[in-house]
Amino acid sequence: MNQFSFLCLITLCIALVGGGCTPKKPDTTQPNVIVILMDDVGYGDLGSYGATGYTTPNIDRLASEGTRFTNFYAAQPVCSASRAGLLTGCYPNRIGISGALFPRDTVGLNTDEYTMAEMFKDQGYATACIGKWHLGWQKEFLPMQHGFDEYFGLPYSNDMWPHSDVTGERVPENHGRNKYPELPLIEGNETIRTLTSLKDQDQLTTLYTEKAVDFIQRNVDQPFFLYLPHTMTHIPLGVSDKFRGKSEQGLYGDVMMEVDWSVGEIMKALEQNGLSDNTLVVFTSDNGPWTWFGNHGGSSGGLKDGKLTNWDGGQRVPFIIRWPGQVPAGAISNELACAIDLLPTFASITGGQLSENKIDGVDISPLLRNTQAKSPRESVLYYFNKNRLNAVRKGIWKLVLPHSYAQLITPGKDGHRGKVQKRSVEQPELYNLMSDPGEQYNVIDLYPEKVTEIMLVVETARMELGDTNVGRTTGQEIRPIGTLSGSNN
């Protein structure tokens, strides 16, 4: 071998070795995106938000390597509506969805709505939904008709079955759930098995996690969007044997520790495949804790009340976002944001296009990259079942409007529901959420100008979206819910 050939060989070897040691520079224009959505996890249920009695080290690591939000809101304080808002960027009642859908319903998310999955898919992303869907269980409403390439999970809540949530036995014939079918576990568009026992539900978190890791491993070479809406911690609680009895806080703590394990497995899959730095990960919840169930419900972390109410315990939820090099590590943002902001934000980050249909979300990407930035979101509407506008937050001020709700009197225990009673807010109430996050001190008499200011937002919302509390059953800008072909619903 002559000297020139030898030098060329040495140069080539150095280049190959060097190339193998140099990590691929992340493509920040098309990051992978993972949204982990918990069910009924409250503001105080994570270690990074003050939880005690169990640990959530993997979720807390997301917070230490990313940014944690303290004023982030779900779109509504209940299952279906919250998910509809997250995926479409709209207040749920704008698209005809309010409250929770049931197995008897023949409606679902309208396929005319442009979802987060469709936005990613249109950019060449692989897309998967793994977990609880709850936006219509019939085939034409399932995830694969809304932009997802793959689906695996339950089509609605795990308590919508004909069994006791405590014993697992069949409910009596006169029970409202007696005519519900067994829980269908769906893959693609087909039911692959049914869940008929509490033991079956114990395996859900593990199943979802295995499917999520497999999806990541199969899509190493293309950008992907993974939407992982866990069934847990919805009643009835289910946990695998490897986590049962692990926590100091009973079954709820065990379930939270298994969910934390799931997050760890997903992060491990990203790291092992060299995807950690180029994957944006979000962890949040669909609404606050179901406090009616006592030790089987979560914690609102000092916020008032919980799920099914428009007090902040029902709608303010944990939100953590991690994206190395783009989102500040170990930061806390106190700015106002909402789940409906995620769609326009992800579109802005990835260069995606939005539908021509009006949405309510705003692009908060500048806020994600700079915690000193001010949120473009000025207000949050607190809507609930049957299109009731129960409150509006503007800045640090929250105006609670006259309405009725179910107030917890005595918490339940070990899966049994507690005692609730109807309570009415007779007159508007005003709270300063910066100084009074627990909504204990009504200061409406001290700040009449704030009431006047917020009422302008109220009137606009009532005009566009309606408010059955004041007799406006519909608004001028509500789009239809999806209905089955030939259905009169």
N, C-alpha and C positions, 0 to 999 in steps of 0.2 A: 504493500500500500504506500503510495507516494505521500509526501508531506501535506499537499493540498487536500487530498482525499481524507487523510487523518484529521486535519483541522475541521473539515466540513462535518465529519462524523461526530467529533466532540461538540461542535456548535449545535448540531441537531439534538444530541442527547441532553445538553443543557436546556435547550428550549423545551423539550418534551417534559423533562423533570420539573422545570420551573412552571410550565403550564399546568402540570398536575397539582402543584402546590398552591397555585393562586386561585382563590375562590372566585366564582363568577360574580361579576358586579350585578347587584340587584337591578332589575328593570322596574323603576319606581312608577313608570307610566302604566304598567299592567301588573300590579301586585296580585297575588292570590288573595282572596278574601274569605274569611271564616266568620260567621255570625253564630255564636252559641247563645241560644235563648232558653232561659230557665222558665219553669212554670211555678208561679206562686212563691218565688224566692223574694223575701223582703229586703228592705233597705239595710237592715241590721244583721243579715244572715251570712256575711263574709267576714273573714278575719280582718281584711283591710278596711272594713266598715264597722268594726267593733264587736264582732261575734265572739262569744265565749262558749265553753263546753265542748268544743270540737275545733279542729284545725282545717284550714283550706290553703295549704302552702302553695299549690300549683296556681290557684286563682290569684293568690296574693303576689305570686311572682309576676303574673301579668301586670298587676298594678305597679310593682316596683320597676318593671321594665317598660312601662307605658304610663298612661294618664288615667287618673280616676276622677269621675265627675260626681259632684254632690247635688246638682240640680237638674237631673235628667229624668224625663217623664215618659211613661208608656202612653200610647195613644188613647187607651181607655183602661179602666180597672177590671177588665174581664177578658177571658180567653180569645174568642174569635175576633172581636173588634180590635183588640190590641194587635193581633197578628196581621189583620187586614191593613191596619195603618202602617205597620213596619214595612210590609212588602210593597205597598203602593205609594207611600209618601203622602197619603191623604188622611184627614180625619175620617174615621170609619163610617160615620153617618153620611159623609159626602158620597160614598159609593154604596150606600144602602145597607150596610152591615152595622148592627148595633147589638151589644150583649154577646151571648153565646148561642151557637147553633147546636141543635140536638139531632139524634138519629132519626127522629120523626120528620125532620125538615126536608123539604125538596128544593132548597135554595143554596146558593154558595157564591163564592167570589166570581163576579162576571168576567168572562174571558175577554171582554173588550177592555178591561183594565190592564194597564202596562205594569208589570211587576219588576221587582229588583232582579229576579232570575232572567227575565226576558232582556233586560238592559245588558246584563253580563253576557248572555248567550249571543246577542247581536254583535258582540265584540270578539267572538271566538272562544269564550270561556267554556269549560266543562262545568256543568251545574248539577248539584244534587241537593235534595231535601231528605234528611234522615231524622225521623222523630214524629212528633205530634203535628198534624196539619191543621185541622179544625176550621177549615174554610169551605166546607161542603164535602160530603163523603161519597157521593155518587161519582162515577167515572169522569163525567164531563167537568167536574169541579176539582179533580185531584191535581197534584203538583205538576204532573207531566203535561197537563193542558195549560200550564201557566209558566212555561219556560224552563222547567227542570228536566234534565236528561234522565235523571234517576230519582226514584222515590222508594223509601222503606220506612214503615212506621205505622202508627195508629192514626186513623182519620179524624178522631175527636178525643175528648177527655176520657181518662181511664176509669172514671166513676160512672160513665154512661153505659152501664151493662146491667144484666138482671140479677146481680148478686149483692149481698151485703158487703159494704166496704170494711167491715170489722171482722166478720167470720168467714166471708167468702161463700156462704150458703145462698141458695136461691131465695130471692125475696118473695113474700106472699103474693097471691094472685091480685089482691087489692092494692098492691104497691104501685106507685106511678112508673117504676122502671121495669115492671114485670114483662112488658111487651117489647122491651129493648132486645136486640139481638146480642149474641156473644160478641166480645170485642174482636174486630177483624184486624189482623196484622197484614198489611198490604205491601207488596213489592211490585213496583211499576204501577199497573192499573188493576192488578188481580190480588184477591185475598189468598194468601198462601197457608194460613192457619188461623184458628181462633184462640183467644185467651179465655179460659173458663175458670181460672182459679187465681187466688192471690199469689201462689207460688209462681205462676206464669209471669206475673207482673214483676216479680223479683229480678227477672233476667233482662228487663228492658234496657237499663242503662248500659249493661255490658254489651248487649246486642247492638245498640246504636253506636257505641264506641268502636266496636270491631268493624262495623260497616263504614264508619267515618274514616278510620285509619286505612282501610282497603281502598276507599275512594282517593285518598291523598296519594297512596303509593302507585295507583294506576294513572295518575295525572301529573307525574313529576315533570313531564316535558311540555306541558301547556298550562296556561293560566286557568285557575279554577275558582269557582264560588261554591262554598259549602255552607248550607243553612242547616244548623243542628238544633232544632227545637225539642229539648228533652221533655219527656212526659213528667218526670219528677221535678218538683216536689208536690205535685198535685195529689190529693187524696184519691184512692188509698195509697199510702206510702209503700214502695217496694224497694228492697235492697238485697243484693246477693249475699250468700253465706260468708264470703270473705270480708264483708264489712259489717255484718250484723253484730251488734254489741261492741263496736269499736269505740264509740264516742262516750262522752260523759253526759250527753244530752238525749239519751234514748234513741228511738227509731229515727226521729227527724235528723238528729246529728249524724247518725250512721249514713242516711241517704245523702246528706251534704258531703260527707267524706268520700262517698263513692263518686259523686258528681265531680268532686275535685280530682279524684284519681283519673276520671275520664278526660278532664282538661289536660292533665299531665301526659296521658297517652297520646293525645293529639299533638301536643307540643313536641313530644319525643319523636313522633313520626315526621314532623317538619324538620327537626334538627338532623335526624338520621338521613334524610333525603336532601339536605342542603337547601331547604326552603324557608328556614326560620326568618332570615333577614328580609325576605321578599314576600312575606305573608302578613297581611293586616288582619289582626284577630280582635273581635269584639265579644265581650261577655256582658249580658244584661238579662233582664227578666220581663215577662209579659205583663206583670202587675204586682201589687204588693202581696203580703202574706194573707192566707185564709185564717184569720185569727179565731174564727168560730170554732176551730178544731183544737184549740189549746196547745198541748204538747206535741200534736201532730201538725201544727201550723208554724210558720216562721215568725220572725221579728221585724217590726217596722222601724226598729232602731231609734225609738223616741218620737217618731212621727205619729200623728193621730190616726187611729183606726187602721183599716187594711182593705184587702180586696173587696170588691162590690160596693165601695164607697168612693166619693170624690174628695174625701179628706186626703192629705198628702201621703198618708200611710198606704193608701190604695193605689196611688198612681206614680209617686216618686220612687224610682228603682235604682239599684246599683248599675253603673255603666263604666266599664273599663275598656280601653282601646290600646293595643300594642302594635307598633309598626316601627321597628328599629331604624334609626337614622332619620325618621320623618316625624314621629310623635315623641315629645319629650319623655324621658324616663323618670319615674318616681315623682311625677308632677300631679298636682291636684287642680282641677278647674271648677270654679264655683259659678260659672256662667250657665245661663238657661239653655237647655236643648231638649229635644223630644225625639222619640223613635221615628217619627215621620220625616225627620231630617236626614236619615241615613241614605235613602235612595238618591236624592239630589247630591248629597255629599260624595257618595261612591261614583256617581256619574261624573262629577267634577274631577275627581282624582284620576279616573281611568279614561276620561275623554268620551264617555258614553253619552248617548242622546236620551232625552226625556220625551214622553208622550206629549201630544198637543193638548190632551185633557188637563184641566187645571189640577194642580196638587197644592198641598198646604205646607209641605216641608221646605226648608231652606238649606242652602249649602253652608255647612259649618266647617268645611275643610281648613280655612284659616285659623279657626279656633283649635283644631286638633294639632296643628303644627306649632302654634304659639299660644301658650296659656295666658299670656298678657293681652291677647286680642279680645275684643268685645264680641259677644254673640250677636249675630244678625237676627236672632229670634227675640222678638219683643214681648210675645205673650203666648200663653198656653190655654187652650179651651178644655174644660173638664166636662165632657159629655158622658152620658150613660144610657142605659136601656130606654128604648122607645123615644130616642131623640130628645132626651132631657138635658138642657144646659144647666148644670148645677153650680158651676163656678168658673171664674176666669182669673188667671194669673197674668199680671203685667209688671215686668221688672221684679221688684221684691215684694210687691203687693198682691194679695189674693182677695178677691171679692167673692164671697159665698152667697149664692142666690137662694131664695126660698125654694125648698124642695123637701121630699121625704126620703128616708133611707132606713135600712135595717141596722140598728145599733146593737152591738154585742153587750149582753147583760152578764152572762155566766159562760166562761169558756168551756168547751168540751174537753174530753180526755180519751186518749188511746183510740182515736179514730171515730169517736162519737161526736156528733155535732153539739155545740153549746146552745144556750138560750139567747135568742135575739128578739127585739121588739121594734116596732115601727116608731121612728122619731122624726119630727118635722122641724125644719129650720123655718120659722115663721117670717122673719124679717132679714134683710141682707146683713151680712157680717163681713168685717174687713180685718185682715191679718197682715202683719209685717213678717214675712217669712224669714227675713234675715235675723231679726232679733227674737222671733217667736216661731221657730220651725214646727213646734208641736201644736200650733193653732189654739192656744189657750186664752189669748187676750184679744177680745173684740174691740178694735179701736175706731169703729166707724164714726163715732161722734167727734173724733179728734181730727179727722182728715176728710171732710166732705168733698174737697176738690179732687181727691184720688178716686172717690166713688164716681164722680161725674166723668172723670177721664176714662175709667174702666168701662163705664156704661156705654161709651161710644163703641168699644170693641164688642160688647154684648149685643148691641143692636145690629151691628154688621153681621155677626154670627147668626143671629136669629133670622135675618133677612136671607142669608145664603143657605143656611143649613136647617133652619127651623128650631123650635123649642116647645115641646108639648107641655112643659110646665106653665106656659102662658098661652096655650091654645093654638100654637103654630105647629101643626102636625107635620108639615114639610117645609122645605125651603126652596128658593128659586134656583139653586145650583146643585141639587141632589141627583146623582146618576143611579140607574136601576141596579138592584142586586141581580145576580145571575139566577135564572130559573131553569128547571128541567124542560127539555123539549116537550111541548104539549101540555105543560103544567099551567094551572091557573093561579098558582101562588103569587 
